[in-house]
Amino acid sequence: GAVVSQHPSWVICKSGTSVKIECRSLDFQATTMFWYRQFPKQSLMLMATSNEGSKATYEQGVEKDKFLINHASLTLSTLTVTSAHPEDSSFYICSARPQGWAKNIQYFGAGTRLSVL
Amino acid sequence: KQEVTQIPAALSVPEGENLVLNCSFTDSAIYNLQWFRQDPGKGLTSLLLIQSSQREQTSGRLNASLDKSSGRSTLYIAASQPGDSATYLCAVTGNQFYFGTGTSLTVIP
């Protein structure tokens, strides 16, 4: 089956530093990947849609300069949390849609827990 | 905007019981509905996917139903086991995935 790998699974950083999270589709190509954020005991909220070779589309209220997304290849999207602060601590999950598949099919990564001290 | 609600937020049952988790959504124009399992600190595991034209799907002890006109879905778990303890999320898809807030299930041995 389709596998999406997310790295790292857990990261702790100091306030003010930047953190990069990788999302890879291991056995398929994905022109579109998605980034979600999940706060404790809350549901997943879509942050942005990442399109290979073009700029990401951000949801309302998500700061594009704070959450930098790069989708440089058909198998890799990265999310960089710039100048992280404690309020950015959350669980970040990516998903990928196989190239050519319907928009309602996504495969999810295992998530990255970010703790900002 | 699509809103997805799950009831109850938490549920605790003794092992062996059958149980039902509920999911409701406000906009019936969906492509499909999917149920996921999430273990603490982990990602999502897809359990069942129901296309908008279908009314139910079954996998082992799990059965999910969909009533698109009323904006409701249920996940039925038969003969619950301690290993079923997790958070269960439903998601409906339109132009994007819309997730519910989840039901935290604890099955007591």
Interface residues (C-beta under 8 A of the other chain):
Chain A: Q6 F34 K41 Q42 S43 L44 M45 L46 T49 F91 I93 S95 A102 K103 N104 Q106 F108 G109 A110 G111 R113
Chain B: V4 Y31 N32 F36 G41 K42 G43 L44 S46 L89 A91 T93 N95 Q96 F97 F99 G100 T101 G102 S104
